[in-house]
Amino acid sequence: MSARLSPVSAIVRNELRALTRERTFTMLLGIFLAMTFFSVYIGWSTRTTTNAIYRASVAYLGTQGATHVPPNPLSGVSPLLIFDNMLIYILLVGALLAIVIGHRSFIRERKAGVLPLIFARPVSRPQYILAKLCGICLALAAIIGATYIVSALAAVFLPALRLTAAEFFRLLDFYAVSLLYLCFFAFVGLLFSVVAGSESTTLFLPILVWVAAVFILPELTLGSNPVALLNPVTLASAAPDQGQFFTVMRAGLGWLSVGQFYTQSGLNALGAADGGAAALPALFIYNGAVAWAAAAALRRHAGTGALTL
Amino acid sequence: MDTTPNLILSGQPIVEVADLTHAYGGQTVLHSLNFIVPRGEIFGFLGHNGAGKTTTISILTTLLRQSAGTARVAGFDTIKEPNEVRKRIGYLPENVTFYDDLTAYENLAYFARLSGVADVDERIDETLGFLDFRGVEHRKLKTFSKGMRQRIGLAQAILHQPQVLFLDEPTSGLDPVGIKNLRDVILRLNREQGITIFMNTHLLSEVAKTCTSIGVLNRGRLIYNESLEKTLADFPDEMSLETIYVRMEEAV
């Protein structure tokens, strides 16, 4: 027996079913879990190696009769920073995968040619987009949820790493911010799959947005090269005085730098930087704006040509 | 869902088009169309390829917004009350496509839910029974022939018991057996369920066997709109609907 579902619920369900049938969901889940494994291992390994070197240095200094022993450089660093590589992976790889999810969501139906059958039913176009956004969010939330569980389990079982309850919550906060960031790029993928004419353009344009948001804008507004920007510890440190050009660019374009907002919020959640709280509302606003744009774009498509590829 | 019995209101207009005009790309494709289709009719909308038949059906099914004029279906304006229109119509596009990786049941269940059907399983079973098409529910659509897809297309269009069914070139690509089966289904839908049929076609033989009234579209202009009976009476010397159609076209 099948229960009565609202059209929005039916579309959400169909979206999740399509994702699992295409194996996109399984593939993304696998990639995220692999990224988590490598990230945690690299972070933990770095930490334990640094601690071991410190202990060896202290012992050596003791044998040399040193009276002053410098503090452990990691003593003031948040233990959550073993997850900092995850921030880089999500910033780069995660965003691209999210674009694929958002892009496939609408392109799949445009290519199949089922949109005229859907829109000849009592489903408004904004309702349809809302359902698509919900489906995308749920899929990404499931992936991020699984990633959090694996990260938390790693934190429990890895030797020489003890997280407090508050730190587990901060880790959850980090993944919630990551979900928000991934949703932005998935929504961008969806938006361009609605507005662009050809399939290649629908994928090319969101990737252009990703390049701009993650590489070009931070470079223009902070004066940091992309490789430096990938290092969250570098970002957490105070930026040097970069001159008038960057001040002007920061004032003019800084508000567009979604990658920077995510990095700030993520580092803040991991306890490596302050000030990320202000970036969080920006991510919410961007998500809302892109979702609204996708709904408006589909609504503006008065013709049936846009419904097929 | 409106459960007004279709047969009771027989004869009242179910499709009303007034000064319907549509233009795109700087070209006017529909020129001030005016016509009415009474409830209970099987209306054949004739015309060459590119005459504007699909554009008209797209406007009537709310997929397209006209540039000017009004279109009302089942008493509701297609622009002001599109969801009310959509609740009361069924639509079968010319090249009907589905989610090929899903089974027939999954496809039909999805479209039934989008239409707000309460008991999905029961309606699917009834509809497939009506179409004499039970037993294929759990096969994936990608294994279906053109004729089978057309039947599933028809099933999705009538699952929610619409008052009017829009068919865009329904016989396109079908073999003679498929055409006959489809014709029988259309006639049964009209007679047994009282569903009004609005059918785009250029197959005159089908119009003669199926329709009760016709409209002829030529380059976006409605050049003829009468009952089939009166059409045959208007052209008493002609041997077939085909020659009548050719005469209409030549007269323009």
HADDOCK unambig.tbl for C-alpha pairs under 7 A between the chains (distance, minus, plus):
assign (segid A and resid 1 and name CA) (segid B and resid 121 and name CA) 6.48 0.50 0.50
assign (segid A and resid 2 and name CA) (segid B and resid 120 and name CA) 6.35 0.50 0.50
assign (segid A and resid 2 and name CA) (segid B and resid 121 and name CA) 6.55 0.50 0.50
assign (segid A and resid 4 and name CA) (segid B and resid 113 and name CA) 6.94 0.50 0.50
assign (segid A and resid 4 and name CA) (segid B and resid 118 and name CA) 5.31 0.50 0.50
assign (segid A and resid 4 and name CA) (segid B and resid 119 and name CA) 6.92 0.50 0.50
assign (segid A and resid 5 and name CA) (segid B and resid 113 and name CA) 6.09 0.50 0.50
assign (segid A and resid 6 and name CA) (segid B and resid 113 and name CA) 6.92 0.50 0.50
assign (segid A and resid 6 and name CA) (segid B and resid 116 and name CA) 6.82 0.50 0.50
assign (segid A and resid 7 and name CA) (segid B and resid 113 and name CA) 6.08 0.50 0.50
assign (segid A and resid 7 and name CA) (segid B and resid 114 and name CA) 4.49 0.50 0.50
assign (segid A and resid 7 and name CA) (segid B and resid 116 and name CA) 6.93 0.50 0.50
assign (segid A and resid 10 and name CA) (segid B and resid 110 and name CA) 6.58 0.50 0.50
assign (segid A and resid 10 and name CA) (segid B and resid 113 and name CA) 6.30 0.50 0.50
assign (segid A and resid 10 and name CA) (segid B and resid 114 and name CA) 6.65 0.50 0.50
assign (segid A and resid 112 and name CA) (segid B and resid 97 and name CA) 6.35 0.50 0.50
assign (segid A and resid 112 and name CA) (segid B and resid 98 and name CA) 6.39 0.50 0.50
assign (segid A and resid 112 and name CA) (segid B and resid 99 and name CA) 6.46 0.50 0.50
assign (segid A and resid 113 and name CA) (segid B and resid 97 and name CA) 5.67 0.50 0.50
assign (segid A and resid 114 and name CA) (segid B and resid 97 and name CA) 5.82 0.50 0.50
assign (segid A and resid 114 and name CA) (segid B and resid 98 and name CA) 5.68 0.50 0.50
assign (segid A and resid 116 and name CA) (segid B and resid 63 and name CA) 6.85 0.50 0.50
assign (segid A and resid 119 and name CA) (segid B and resid 63 and name CA) 6.50 0.50 0.50
assign (segid A and resid 120 and name CA) (segid B and resid 61 and name CA) 5.81 0.50 0.50
assign (segid A and resid 120 and name CA) (segid B and resid 62 and name CA) 6.48 0.50 0.50
assign (segid A and resid 120 and name CA) (segid B and resid 63 and name CA) 6.39 0.50 0.50
assign (segid A and resid 120 and name CA) (segid B and resid 86 and name CA) 5.72 0.50 0.50
assign (segid A and resid 120 and name CA) (segid B and resid 91 and name CA) 6.88 0.50 0.50
assign (segid A and resid 121 and name CA) (segid B and resid 86 and name CA) 4.92 0.50 0.50
assign (segid A and resid 121 and name CA) (segid B and resid 87 and name CA) 6.46 0.50 0.50
assign (segid A and resid 121 and name CA) (segid B and resid 114 and name CA) 6.52 0.50 0.50
assign (segid A and resid 121 and name CA) (segid B and resid 115 and name CA) 5.72 0.50 0.50
assign (segid A and resid 122 and name CA) (segid B and resid 83 and name CA) 4.72 0.50 0.50
assign (segid A and resid 122 and name CA) (segid B and resid 86 and name CA) 5.12 0.50 0.50
assign (segid A and resid 122 and name CA) (segid B and resid 87 and name CA) 5.73 0.50 0.50
assign (segid A and resid 122 and name CA) (segid B and resid 114 and name CA) 6.96 0.50 0.50
assign (segid A and resid 122 and name CA) (segid B and resid 115 and name CA) 6.09 0.50 0.50
assign (segid A and resid 123 and name CA) (segid B and resid 114 and name CA) 6.92 0.50 0.50
assign (segid A and resid 302 and name CA) (segid B and resid 64 and name CA) 5.38 0.50 0.50
assign (segid A and resid 302 and name CA) (segid B and resid 65 and name CA) 5.78 0.50 0.50
assign (segid A and resid 303 and name CA) (segid B and resid 64 and name CA) 5.32 0.50 0.50
assign (segid A and resid 304 and name CA) (segid B and resid 63 and name CA) 6.35 0.50 0.50
assign (segid A and resid 304 and name CA) (segid B and resid 64 and name CA) 6.34 0.50 0.50
